C-alpha cells in the first residue's frame, strides 16, 4: 500500500509538471504575438543579431523612417537605404527585444513618394515558433506513463522514459517556440532526470525478477510480458 501511494504521488507530480510545462509552451508561442496580418514578413532573426532590411522598386531613393518594437515603442531612423540598382537595403542591429518589429519607410516609386512597410520577428533561436514536436513528446510521454501505471507494465514505463529524455534533449538544443534560455534549459535537465529515473526503474524491474517494480503494488506477482 505504501508503494502504491508513492506511485500515485509520482503520477500527480508528473501531471503537475506537465501542466506547468504546457503553460510555458503556450506562453512561448503566444505571449509575444503581435504579428500584423495586413503587411508582409521578411522572416526571423536571432536576438542581438543584425538584419538586412530590403526594398525593391523602380526608385531613385528609399528611406527607413521608423521601426516599431514588440513592446509598441518605436525609434525614429530617417536614414537613406543603400542603393544597388533597383535593390535597396539597410542594416538594423537593435534587436534586443523578443517579438515582432514593424518597419516603416518611404521611397519615390515610379517618381511618386510612396510609403512602404513590413515586419520581422526576433527570437532567441532565430527560428519560427514550432511547438509541435515538444508538445507531442511531452504529451506522448505522459500518456504512456499513465498507461504504464494503470496496466502495471514496465515496458510502457521504459517507452515513457525514453520520450521524456528525448523531449529534454530537444528543448535544451532548440528551446521552446522562440524561447531558448536558462529556464528552458532547466526544464530540459529536469525532464531528462525524470526520464532517466523512469527508464532505469522500469528497465531494472523488467529485467530482474524482484519486488522493486515502479508500476506494481506491493505483493503482486510479476507478469509475463
VOMAR-834220 format. One line per field, with one value per residue (C-alpha): residue in one letter; residue number from 1; y negated, x, z. Coordinates in steps of 0.1 Angstrom, whole numbers, plus 2048, in hexadecimal, padded with zeros to 3 digits. Last residue first. Layout:
N
res <- a;... .
n <- NUM;... .
y <- Y;... .
x <- X;... .
z <- Z;... .
***
This chain:
225
res <- x;x;x;x;x;x;x;x;x;x;x;x;x;x;x;x;x;x;x;x;x;x;x;x;x;x;x;x;x;x;x;x;x;x;x;x;x;x;x;x;x;x;x;x;x;x;x;x;x;x;x;x;x;x;x;x;x;x;x;x;x;x;x;x;x;x;x;x;x;x;x;x;x;x;x;x;x;x;x;x;x;x;x;x;x;x;x;x;x;x;x;x;x;x;x;x;x;x;x;x;x;x;x;x;x;x;x;x;x;x;x;x;x;x;x;x;x;x;x;x;x;x;x;x;x;x;x;x;x;x;x;x;x;x;x;x;x;x;x;x;x;x;x;x;x;x;x;x;x;x;x;x;x;x;x;x;x;x;x;x;x;x;x;x;x;x;x;x;x;x;x;x;x;x;x;x;x;x;x;x;x;x;x;x;x;x;x;x;x;x;x;x;x;x;x;x;x;x;x;x;x;x;x;x;x;x;x;x;x;x;x;x;x;x;x;x;x;x;x;x;x;x;x;x;x .
n <- 225;224;223;222;221;220;219;218;217;216;215;214;213;212;211;210;209;208;207;206;205;204;203;202;201;200;199;198;197;196;195;194;193;192;191;190;189;188;187;186;185;184;183;182;181;180;179;178;177;176;175;174;173;172;171;170;169;168;167;166;165;164;163;162;161;160;159;158;157;156;155;154;153;152;151;150;149;148;147;146;145;144;143;142;141;140;139;138;137;136;135;134;133;132;131;130;129;128;127;126;125;124;123;122;121;120;119;118;117;116;115;114;113;112;111;110;109;108;107;106;105;104;103;102;101;100;99;98;97;96;95;94;93;92;91;90;89;88;87;86;85;84;83;82;81;80;79;78;77;76;75;74;73;72;71;70;69;68;67;66;65;64;63;62;61;60;59;58;57;56;55;54;53;52;51;50;49;48;47;46;45;44;43;42;41;40;39;38;37;36;35;34;33;32;31;30;29;28;27;26;25;24;23;22;21;20;19;18;17;16;15;14;13;12;11;10;9;8;7;6;5;4;3;2;1 .
y <- 863;87C;86D;868;870;855;851;82C;81B;81A;7FF;7F5;81A;822;843;856;86C;857;84B;83A;82A;81D;80E;7FE;7ED;7E3;7D3;7C2;7B3;7AA;798;785;77A;771;75D;74A;743;736;720;710;70B;6FA;6E4;6DA;6CF;6DB;6CB;6C9;6E8;6FB;6FF;710;722;723;727;745;756;754;761;77F;788;785;79B;7B5;7B6;7BB;7D9;7EA;7E3;7F4;812;813;819;816;810;7F0;7E4;7EB;7DC;7BC;7BC;7C1;7A2;78E;797;790;76E;763;771;764;742;741;74A;732;714;703;6DD;6CF;6D2;6B9;6CA;6AE;6A0;67F;67E;668;64F;63C;618;602;5DD;5CE;5AD;5AE;5B1;5D5;5DE;5C0;5D0;5D2;5E8;5FA;619;62C;642;662;673;675;654;64F;64C;62B;636;628;629;616;623;617;62A;618;611;617;5FD;5FA;5EF;5CB;5C2;5B4;5CC;5C3;5DF;5EF;5FB;615;62F;643;626;60D;602;5DF;5CD;5E5;5D1;5DB;5C9;5CA;5E2;5FE;615;62E;628;63C;63A;64E;65C;659;672;66A;683;69A;68E;69A;693;676;675;665;64D;651;66C;659;671;668;689;685;69C;6B3;6CF;6CB;6C6;6E6;6F9;6EC;6F6;718;71C;712;72B;746;73F;743;764;771;766;779;798;799;794;7B0;7C7;7BE;7C7;7E9;7EF;7E8;800 .
x <- 836;830;823;836;823;812;81B;821;80F;81F;82C;84D;857;871;862;87C;87E;897;895;873;879;89B;88E;870;887;8A1;889;873;892;8A2;882;880;8A4;89F;880;893;8B0;898;884;8A5;8AF;88D;893;8B7;8AD;89E;87D;86F;85A;869;88F;8A2;8BF;8B3;890;898;8AE;891;878;88E;892;86D;866;87F;870;84D;85A;869;849;836;84E;849;824;80E;7F0;7E5;808;816;7F7;7FD;821;816;800;81C;836;81E;814;838;845;828;82A;850;84A;82D;83C;849;84C;863;889;8A4;8A9;8A2;888;884;868;865;84C;844;83E;83D;835;834;842;83B;855;84E;854;863;86A;85C;862;852;85F;849;85C;84C;859;877;888;8AD;8AC;8BD;8D3;8C2;8D5;8C3;8BE;8B3;8AF;8A5;8C9;8DE;8D3;8DB;8BD;8BB;8B5;897;89B;881;87E;85E;84C;831;842;84B;85E;852;86C;86A;874;88A;891;88F;89F;8A0;883;875;871;882;885;89A;8A0;8C0;8BF;8D9;8DB;8D3;8B5;8B6;8A4;883;872;86B;846;82B;810;7EB;7EF;804;816;811;819;830;81E;80F;828;83F;821;810;830;834;810;816;834;821;806;821;831;810;809;82B;825;804;813;82F;816;801;81F;82A;807;80A;82C;81C;800 .
z <- 72F;74A;76A;78A;7A9;7BD;7E2;7E1;7C4;7A2;78B;79A;7A0;7BA;7C5;7B1;792;780;75C;75D;77F;776;755;766;780;767;74E;769;77A;759;74E;76E;76A;745;74F;769;751;736;74E;75A;735;72E;74C;744;720;700;6F8;6D4;6D8;6F4;6F3;6D6;6E7;70C;6FF;6EB;705;71F;706;6FC;721;727;709;715;738;729;715;733;747;72B;72F;754;752;771;759;76A;774;751;741;754;749;724;727;738;71D;701;70F;714;6F3;6DE;6EE;6E8;6C3;6BC;6CD;6AE;6B1;697;69A;6A3;6C4;6DD;6C6;6B3;699;67A;66D;64D;643;625;61E;5FB;5EE;5C9;5AE;5A6;5CA;5DC;5FD;621;63F;65C;66D;686;69F;6AD;6CD;6E3;6EC;6E7;6C1;6BC;69F;67F;65E;641;61E;5FC;5DB;5BC;5B2;5D1;5EA;60F;623;62F;653;665;683;69D;6B8;6C3;6E2;6DD;6F4;6D4;6C6;6AC;692;683;663;64E;62E;609;5EB;5C5;5C3;5AD;5CA;5E1;606;61F;645;64C;670;68B;6A8;6CC;6CC;6AE;68F;67F;65E;646;64F;63A;646;64F;669;681;698;6BD;6CC;6EA;702;6E9;6E2;700;717;70A;70F;732;73A;72B;742;761;758;752;773;785;773;77D;7A0;7A1;791;7AB;7C7;7BA;7B7;7DA;7E7;7D5;7E6;808;800 .
***
